[in-house]
Amino acid sequence: MSDRHSINRATLAAISLAVAIACVGVLAMLVSDRWNRPELKTAEQARYATTGQTAQNAGARVDPTDPKLAVEPRPAGPNQAQPANPD
């Protein structure tokens, strides 16, 4: 008889199947996360949702985002450089 262990094909197949199912599950989660956009809520909607309840329990409040500040326009172009020899 041989001292060499034989490969149990049923165990190998079961392990391969478990790894394949795990890979398919991870791939499905990545695809669904990529395609489904997060649901954005206004401050008024969030006050009555889980976010507002959690904030209230923590002693915080949900306020709307401040509007963007007006920014000064950029100048038309770069300043003209002075010539090296003004002659």
JOQUI-V80787 format. One record per residue. N is the residue number from 1. RES is the residue in one letter. OMEGA is omega as a letter, one per 30 degrees, with the letter a starting at -180 (NA if undefined). D_LAST is the distance of its C-alpha to the last C-alpha in whole Angstrom. Layout:
n->N res->RES omega->OMEGA d_last->D_LAST
n->N res->RES omega->OMEGA d_last->D_LAST
//
This chain:
n->1 res->M omega->a d_last->105
n->2 res->S omega->l d_last->102
n->3 res->D omega->a d_last->100
n->4 res->R omega->l d_last->97
n->5 res->H omega->l d_last->96
n->6 res->S omega->a d_last->96
n->7 res->I omega->l d_last->93
n->8 res->N omega->a d_last->94
n->9 res->R omega->l d_last->93
n->10 res->A omega->l d_last->94
n->11 res->T omega->l d_last->92
n->12 res->L omega->l d_last->89
n->13 res->A omega->l d_last->89
n->14 res->A omega->l d_last->89
n->15 res->I omega->l d_last->86
n->16 res->S omega->l d_last->84
n->17 res->L omega->l d_last->85
n->18 res->A omega->l d_last->84
n->19 res->V omega->l d_last->81
n->20 res->A omega->l d_last->80
n->21 res->I omega->l d_last->81
n->22 res->A omega->l d_last->79
n->23 res->C omega->l d_last->76
n->24 res->V omega->l d_last->77
n->25 res->G omega->l d_last->77
n->26 res->V omega->l d_last->73
n->27 res->L omega->l d_last->72
n->28 res->A omega->l d_last->73
n->29 res->M omega->l d_last->72
n->30 res->L omega->a d_last->68
n->31 res->V omega->a d_last->69
n->32 res->S omega->l d_last->70
n->33 res->D omega->a d_last->67
n->34 res->R omega->a d_last->65
n->35 res->W omega->a d_last->66
n->36 res->N omega->l d_last->67
n->37 res->R omega->l d_last->64
n->38 res->P omega->l d_last->65
n->39 res->E omega->a d_last->66
n->40 res->L omega->a d_last->64
n->41 res->K omega->l d_last->66
n->42 res->T omega->a d_last->64
n->43 res->A omega->a d_last->65
n->44 res->E omega->l d_last->68
n->45 res->Q omega->a d_last->70
n->46 res->A omega->l d_last->69
n->47 res->R omega->a d_last->71
n->48 res->Y omega->l d_last->74
n->49 res->A omega->a d_last->74
n->50 res->T omega->l d_last->74
n->51 res->T omega->a d_last->71
n->52 res->G omega->l d_last->71
n->53 res->Q omega->l d_last->75
n->54 res->T omega->l d_last->73
n->55 res->A omega->l d_last->71
n->56 res->Q omega->l d_last->73
n->57 res->N omega->l d_last->76
n->58 res->A omega->l d_last->73
n->59 res->G omega->l d_last->72
n->60 res->A omega->l d_last->69
n->61 res->R omega->a d_last->68
n->62 res->V omega->l d_last->66
n->63 res->D omega->l d_last->63
n->64 res->P omega->l d_last->61
n->65 res->T omega->l d_last->57
n->66 res->D omega->l d_last->55
n->67 res->P omega->a d_last->53
n->68 res->K omega->l d_last->49
n->69 res->L omega->l d_last->47
n->70 res->A omega->a d_last->44
n->71 res->V omega->l d_last->40
n->72 res->E omega->l d_last->37
n->73 res->P omega->l d_last->35
n->74 res->R omega->l d_last->32
n->75 res->P omega->a d_last->29
n->76 res->A omega->a d_last->28
n->77 res->G omega->a d_last->25
n->78 res->P omega->l d_last->23
n->79 res->N omega->l d_last->20
n->80 res->Q omega->l d_last->17
n->81 res->A omega->l d_last->15
n->82 res->Q omega->l d_last->12
n->83 res->P omega->a d_last->9
n->84 res->A omega->l d_last->9
n->85 res->N omega->a d_last->6
n->86 res->P omega->a d_last->4
n->87 res->D omega->NA d_last->0
//
